[in-house]
Structure formats: C-alpha cells, structure tokens
Amino acid sequence: DFATPRAVLTGHDYEITCAAICAELGLVISGSKEGPCLIHSMNGDLLRTLEGPERQGPESCLRPKLIQASREGHCVIYYENGLFCVFSVNGRLQATMETDDKIR
C-alpha cells in the first residue's frame, strides 16, 4: 500500500517556513516566507489568516520562523525580526513582545 495525503493545504504564495499541527483541535497552522500565517482544518479547509501587527520601516514584512499551537487554542508565532505574537484560534491578536535574543 502507498500512503496518500489526507488533504492538500493551499493559500500561501511563497515557500512554507514553519508549521505546527494541533491534533486536539484538528488544526494545521503554517507560515510562509513573505506572507501571513494560515490556519487550516485537517481536512484542508482554510479557516483563518493570522495577520501580525502593522509595522513601519525596513522590518515591516513579518517573516514567521517558529509556530507553536496549544490545545487550549492559542498560537504563538516568532517572527524573524524578534517579534512574538500570540493569537487566539479565532485569529485575534492577543499579545505581542519584542526581543533582541536569537530564538531557535
């Protein structure tokens, strides 16, 4: 038997840089090189777009590097420019924090 994909997730215009799966909520969260993070259902339906806060200057493009989702419905995204954002599973930005530390 050959494995077949359960679903094909679409919506990004650029390469995927990070992704997380929250099996408890049935969600897949992904971020692309030059675009927003997206929340899909495990069936492949696009549910939400997670837009970071508006920024000015040379670091205005938010490039996600790390994503983690909790079973309580929170999504933490770390962006390349040192910005952490916490979103609800409904796509609402709940908190932000900037750091100069290198996060891996």
N, CA, C and O atoms as a DFTB+ gen file, in Angstrom:
416 C
 N C O
     1  1       0.828      -1.188       0.000
     2  2       0.000       0.000       0.000
     3  2       0.873       1.252       0.000
     4  3       1.925       1.311       0.636
     5  1       0.399       2.231      -0.727
     6  2       1.082       3.517      -0.787
     7  2       0.332       4.526       0.076
     8  3      -0.899       4.568       0.082
     9  1       1.085       5.326       0.794
    10  2       0.472       6.390       1.599
    11  2      -0.005       7.504       0.674
    12  3       0.691       7.887      -0.267
    13  1      -1.173       8.008       0.948
    14  2      -1.705       9.129       0.185
    15  2      -1.986      10.278       1.139
    16  3      -2.316      10.049       2.303
    17  1      -1.859      11.506       0.663
    18  2      -2.129      12.643       1.552
    19  2      -3.600      12.694       1.938
    20  3      -4.487      12.384       1.142
    21  1      -3.828      13.088       3.169
    22  2      -5.201      13.230       3.661
    23  2      -5.861      14.471       3.074
    24  3      -7.059      14.483       2.793
    25  1      -5.048      15.523       2.895
    26  2      -5.554      16.779       2.343
    27  2      -4.391      17.564       1.763
    28  3      -3.240      17.373       2.154
    29  1      -4.701      18.441       0.837
    30  2      -3.728      19.368       0.286
    31  2      -4.117      20.750       0.783
    32  3      -5.231      21.222       0.555
    33  1      -3.174      21.387       1.468
    34  2      -3.436      22.709       2.041
    35  2      -2.934      23.775       1.073
    36  3      -1.785      23.722       0.634
    37  1      -3.773      24.724       0.745
    38  2      -3.402      25.778      -0.191
    39  2      -3.623      27.143       0.452
    40  3      -4.310      27.260       1.467
    41  1      -3.036      28.167      -0.148
    42  2      -3.275      29.532       0.322
    43  2      -2.028      30.381       0.409
    44  3      -2.120      31.608       0.380
    45  1      -0.856      29.759       0.515
    46  2       0.381      30.535       0.573
    47  2       0.877      30.843      -0.831
    48  3       0.725      30.030      -1.743
    49  1       1.474      32.028      -1.004
    50  2       2.059      32.412      -2.278
    51  2       3.562      32.158      -2.316
    52  3       4.164      32.182      -3.389
    53  1       4.176      31.912      -1.154
    54  2       5.615      31.698      -1.059
    55  2       5.880      30.409      -0.296
    56  3       4.957      29.781       0.222
    57  1       7.153      30.021      -0.232
    58  2       7.525      28.771       0.414
    59  2       7.183      28.773       1.904
    60  3       7.249      29.810       2.564
    61  1       6.822      27.617       2.416
    62  2       6.473      27.450       3.826
    63  2       7.758      27.429       4.650
    64  3       8.692      26.693       4.329
    65  1       7.807      28.232       5.709
    66  2       8.994      28.295       6.566
    67  2       8.776      27.625       7.913
    68  3       9.742      27.253       8.580
    69  1       7.520      27.466       8.326
    70  2       7.235      26.835       9.612
    71  2       5.800      26.324       9.616
    72  3       4.936      26.837       8.905
    73  1       5.570      25.304      10.433
    74  2       4.226      24.732      10.529
    75  2       4.070      24.028      11.864
    76  3       5.047      23.581      12.465
    77  1       2.842      23.936      12.315
    78  2       2.515      23.213      13.545
    79  2       1.173      22.524      13.362
    80  3       0.286      23.030      12.674
    81  1       1.041      21.372      13.984
    82  2      -0.216      20.628      13.944
    83  2      -0.743      20.530      15.360
    84  3      -0.015      20.152      16.278
    85  1      -2.004      20.868      15.536
    86  2      -2.672      20.727      16.825
    87  2      -3.755      19.661      16.639
    88  3      -4.883      19.964      16.253
    89  1      -3.390      18.416      16.921
    90  2      -4.306      17.296      16.700
    91  2      -5.548      17.395      17.590
    92  3      -6.633      16.976      17.186
    93  1      -5.395      17.944      18.794
    94  2      -6.529      18.054      19.712
    95  2      -7.640      18.925      19.139
    96  3      -8.820      18.654      19.357
    97  1      -7.264      19.972      18.407
    98  2      -8.250      20.883      17.816
    99  2      -8.472      20.611      16.329
   100  3      -9.351      21.217      15.716
   101  1      -7.685      19.708      15.745
   102  2      -7.834      19.396      14.334
   103  2      -7.382      20.515      13.423
   104  3      -8.003      20.775      12.393
   105  1      -6.277      21.194      13.806
   106  2      -5.812      22.360      13.056
   107  2      -4.381      22.187      12.572
   108  3      -3.572      21.511      13.208
   109  1      -4.081      22.806      11.442
   110  2      -2.726      22.918      10.922
   111  2      -2.457      24.409      10.746
   112  3      -3.233      25.109      10.096
   113  1      -1.363      24.895      11.324
   114  2      -1.009      26.308      11.237
   115  2       0.321      26.396      10.510
   116  3       1.274      25.704      10.868
   117  1       0.390      27.241       9.492
   118  2       1.610      27.331       8.696
   119  2       1.945      28.786       8.398
   120  3       1.070      29.648       8.318
   121  1       3.240      29.030       8.236
   122  2       3.708      30.369       7.900
   123  2       4.604      30.309       6.677
   124  3       5.345      29.344       6.490
   125  1       4.539      31.347       5.838
   126  2       5.352      31.361       4.624
   127  2       6.379      32.481       4.666
   128  3       6.312      33.381       5.503
   129  1       7.316      32.406       3.756
   130  2       8.460      33.315       3.714
   131  2       8.067      34.781       3.658
   132  3       8.668      35.591       4.364
   133  1       7.101      35.148       2.865
   134  2       6.734      36.552       2.684
   135  2       5.262      36.817       2.943
   136  3       4.723      37.816       2.466
   137  1       4.614      35.957       3.677
   138  2       3.186      36.158       3.813
   139  2       2.677      35.884       5.209
   140  3       3.458      35.637       6.129
   141  1       1.387      35.928       5.364
   142  2       0.792      35.698       6.680
   143  2       0.810      34.222       7.048
   144  3       1.133      33.365       6.225
   145  1       0.463      33.946       8.277
   146  2       0.284      32.570       8.735
   147  2      -1.176      32.187       8.491
   148  3      -2.073      33.024       8.592
   149  1      -1.398      30.931       8.175
   150  2      -2.740      30.446       7.867
   151  2      -3.118      29.304       8.786
   152  3      -2.272      28.501       9.179
   153  1      -4.396      29.239       9.128
   154  2      -4.935      28.121       9.896
   155  2      -5.855      27.322       8.981
   156  3      -6.800      27.861       8.404
   157  1      -5.566      26.038       8.859
   158  2      -6.380      25.116       8.070
   159  2      -6.960      24.047       8.988
   160  3      -6.400      23.751      10.044
   161  1      -8.069      23.479       8.581
   162  2      -8.569      22.283       9.260
   163  2      -7.759      21.101       8.749
   164  3      -7.075      21.214       7.732
   165  1      -7.828      19.975       9.439
   166  2      -7.119      18.768       8.998
   167  2      -7.663      18.263       7.660
   168  3      -6.995      17.487       6.976
   169  1      -8.857      18.692       7.286
   170  2      -9.446      18.297       6.006
   171  2      -8.987      19.181       4.861
   172  3      -9.300      18.907       3.702
   173  1      -8.243      20.248       5.171
   174  2      -7.714      21.124       4.140
   175  2      -8.459      22.427       3.956
   176  3      -8.087      23.218       3.089
   177  1      -9.499      22.687       4.737
   178  2     -10.250      23.934       4.615
   179  2      -9.474      25.088       5.236
   180  3      -9.000      24.981       6.367
   181  1      -9.340      26.192       4.503
   182  2      -8.706      27.390       5.046
   183  2      -9.690      28.068       5.985
   184  3     -10.786      28.453       5.576
   185  1      -9.289      28.215       7.263
   186  2     -10.184      28.777       8.275
   187  2      -9.886      30.237       8.592
   188  3     -10.807      31.049       8.672
   189  1      -8.621      30.581       8.771
   190  2      -8.245      31.921       9.212
   191  2      -6.898      32.326       8.629
   192  3      -6.079      31.489       8.246
   193  1      -6.699      33.638       8.575
   194  2      -5.407      34.230       8.264
   195  2      -4.968      34.998       9.498
   196  3      -5.721      35.814      10.029
   197  1      -3.745      34.737       9.954
   198  2      -3.212      35.422      11.136
   199  2      -2.307      36.555      10.678
   200  3      -1.204      36.316      10.187
   201  1      -2.768      37.769      10.836
   202  2      -2.008      38.956      10.441
   203  2      -1.350      39.553      11.669
   204  3      -2.013      39.832      12.668
   205  1      -0.039      39.747      11.590
   206  2       0.680      40.383      12.682
   207  2       0.354      41.863      12.742
   208  3      -0.347      42.379      11.871
   209  1       0.853      42.554      13.759
   210  2       0.572      43.989      13.881
   211  2       1.204      44.782      12.746
   212  3       2.220      44.378      12.182
   213  1       0.593      45.913      12.420
   214  2       1.139      46.799      11.390
   215  2       2.465      47.359      11.872
   216  3       2.594      47.792      13.017
   217  1       3.453      47.345      10.979
   218  2       4.775      47.847      11.336
   219  2       5.266      48.790      10.256
   220  3       4.848      48.692       9.102
   221  1       6.150      49.702      10.625
   222  2       6.722      50.666       9.693
   223  2       8.225      50.411       9.575
   224  3       8.825      49.811      10.466
   225  1       8.820      50.857       8.498
   226  2      10.267      50.802       8.353
   227  2      10.743      49.547       7.644
   228  3       9.953      48.812       7.052
   229  1      12.080      49.307       7.715
   230  2      12.673      48.200       6.963
   231  2      12.220      46.819       7.449
   232  3      12.337      45.842       6.709
   233  1      11.716      46.725       8.658
   234  2      11.270      45.432       9.191
   235  2       9.754      45.309       9.131
   236  3       9.151      44.637       9.967
   237  1       9.138      45.953       8.149
   238  2       7.681      45.955       8.074
   239  2       7.119      44.602       7.638
   240  3       5.981      44.280       7.979
   241  1       7.887      43.805       6.894
   242  2       7.415      42.481       6.470
   243  2       7.683      41.476       7.585
   244  3       8.833      41.257       7.968
   245  1       6.640      40.880       8.093
   246  2       6.785      39.890       9.155
   247  2       7.004      38.518       8.536
   248  3       6.134      37.996       7.839
   249  1       8.167      37.938       8.792
   250  2       8.518      36.625       8.265
   251  2       8.511      35.618       9.413
   252  3       9.411      35.648      10.253
   253  1       7.528      34.737       9.469
   254  2       7.460      33.784      10.579
   255  2       8.574      32.746      10.508
   256  3       8.888      32.222       9.439
   257  1       9.167      32.460      11.672
   258  2      10.220      31.442      11.771
   259  2       9.761      30.228      12.561
   260  3      10.090      29.097      12.203
   261  1       9.004      30.449      13.634
   262  2       8.555      29.361      14.501
   263  2       7.084      29.527      14.825
   264  3       6.600      30.641      15.020
   265  1       6.377      28.404      14.881
   266  2       4.964      28.410      15.263
   267  2       4.741      27.290      16.262
   268  3       5.278      26.192      16.115
   269  1       3.948      27.578      17.273
   270  2       3.521      26.535      18.202
   271  2       2.069      26.785      18.583
   272  3       1.672      27.918      18.855
   273  1       1.294      25.727      18.600
   274  2      -0.121      25.828      18.966
   275  2      -0.370      25.020      20.232
   276  3       0.251      23.980      20.455
   277  1      -1.285      25.512      21.055
   278  2      -1.644      24.795      22.281
   279  2      -3.014      24.164      22.133
   280  3      -3.813      24.583      21.294
   281  1      -3.280      23.172      22.935
   282  2      -4.597      22.526      22.883
   283  2      -5.694      23.419      23.447
   284  3      -6.878      23.124      23.285
   285  1      -5.311      24.509      24.107
   286  2      -6.297      25.467      24.616
   287  2      -6.720      26.466      23.550
   288  3      -7.619      27.273      23.785
   289  1      -6.089      26.426      22.384
   290  2      -6.494      27.301      21.293
   291  2      -5.663      28.559      21.146
   292  3      -6.138      29.542      20.576
   293  1      -4.432      28.558      21.645
   294  2      -3.535      29.698      21.468
   295  2      -2.444      29.323      20.483
   296  3      -1.984      28.181      20.444
   297  1      -2.042      30.292      19.697
   298  2      -0.980      30.091      18.724
   299  2       0.095      31.145      18.967
   300  3      -0.193      32.342      18.963
   301  1       1.338      30.697      19.179
   302  2       2.457      31.603      19.375
   303  2       3.308      31.563      18.116
   304  3       3.707      30.494      17.653
   305  1       3.579      32.736      17.573
   306  2       4.398      32.842      16.372
   307  2       5.595      33.729      16.682
   308  3       5.447      34.819      17.233
   309  1       6.784      33.250      16.321
   310  2       8.001      34.035      16.442
   311  2       8.432      34.450      15.046
   312  3       8.622      33.606      14.170
   313  1       8.585      35.753      14.840
   314  2       8.958      36.290      13.539
   315  2      10.452      36.586      13.491
   316  3      11.093      36.780      14.524
   317  1      10.991      36.618      12.288
   318  2      12.414      36.802      12.039
   319  2      12.980      38.062      12.692
   320  3      14.152      38.077      13.069
   321  1      12.190      39.105      12.832
   322  2      12.686      40.372      13.372
   323  2      12.631      40.440      14.899
   324  3      12.807      41.521      15.463
   325  1      12.392      39.318      15.584
   326  2      12.395      39.295      17.041
   327  2      11.055      39.562      17.685
   328  3      10.995      39.864      18.877
   329  1       9.990      39.459      16.935
   330  2       8.649      39.735      17.452
   331  2       7.914      38.425      17.746
   332  3       7.830      37.542      16.893
   333  1       7.389      38.316      18.957
   334  2       6.500      37.218      19.329
   335  2       5.068      37.734      19.279
   336  3       4.796      38.847      19.729
   337  1       4.153      36.940      18.738
   338  2       2.735      37.268      18.744
   339  2       1.944      36.066      19.237
   340  3       2.251      34.925      18.892
   341  1       0.932      36.329      20.039
   342  2       0.019      35.286      20.493
   343  2      -1.345      35.584      19.888
   344  3      -1.881      36.683      20.035
   345  1      -1.895      34.586      19.205
   346  2      -3.207      34.691      18.578
   347  2      -4.154      33.678      19.207
   348  3      -3.732      32.621      19.674
   349  1      -5.428      34.012      19.212
   350  2      -6.435      33.016      19.572
   351  2      -6.678      32.155      18.349
   352  3      -6.299      32.532      17.241
   353  1      -7.301      31.010      18.533
   354  2      -7.600      30.133      17.411
   355  2      -8.596      30.790      16.457
   356  3      -8.739      30.357      15.314
   357  1      -9.279      31.826      16.920
   358  2     -10.209      32.580      16.078
   359  2      -9.502      33.654      15.250
   360  3     -10.153      34.368      14.488
   361  1      -8.188      33.777      15.388
   362  2      -7.424      34.722      14.586
   363  2      -7.214      36.075      15.222
   364  3      -6.675      36.979      14.583
   365  1      -7.625      36.236      16.460
   366  2      -7.483      37.534      17.133
   367  2      -6.100      37.659      17.769
   368  3      -5.671      36.778      18.513
   369  1      -5.406      38.760      17.470
   370  2      -4.114      39.036      18.072
   371  2      -4.332      39.388      19.534
   372  3      -5.053      40.338      19.840
   373  1      -3.719      38.633      20.444
   374  2      -3.932      38.840      21.874
   375  2      -2.787      39.553      22.567
   376  3      -3.013      40.322      23.502
   377  1      -1.540      39.307      22.115
   378  2      -0.399      39.942      22.768
   379  2       0.800      39.933      21.833
   380  3       0.904      39.088      20.943
   381  1       1.708      40.890      22.047
   382  2       2.967      40.929      21.309
   383  2       4.099      41.225      22.275
   384  3       3.890      41.810      23.337
   385  1       5.311      40.810      21.890
   386  2       6.501      41.086      22.679
   387  2       7.700      41.066      21.743
   388  3       7.810      40.187      20.887
   389  1       8.594      42.026      21.902
   390  2       9.801      42.059      21.086
   391  2      10.987      41.633      21.919
   392  3      11.043      41.885      23.123
   393  1      11.949      40.974      21.254
   394  2      13.169      40.555      21.924
   395  2      14.350      40.720      20.980
   396  3      14.204      40.625      19.761
   397  1      15.522      40.970      21.554
   398  2      16.759      41.049      20.776
   399  2      17.498      39.716      20.781
   400  3      18.500      39.561      20.083
   401  1      17.010      38.744      21.569
   402  2      17.655      37.442      21.665
   403  2      17.430      36.627      20.401
   404  3      16.435      36.815      19.701
   405  1      18.350      35.730      20.115
   406  2      18.211      34.810      18.979
   407  2      17.435      33.579      19.479
   408  3      17.913      32.859      20.356
   409  1      16.282      33.348      18.942
   410  2      15.421      32.237      19.360
   411  2      15.525      31.128      18.332
   412  3      15.484      31.379      17.128
   413  1      15.660      29.895      18.812
   414  2      15.710      28.727      17.918
   415  2      14.684      27.721      18.330
   416  3      14.566      26.667      17.704
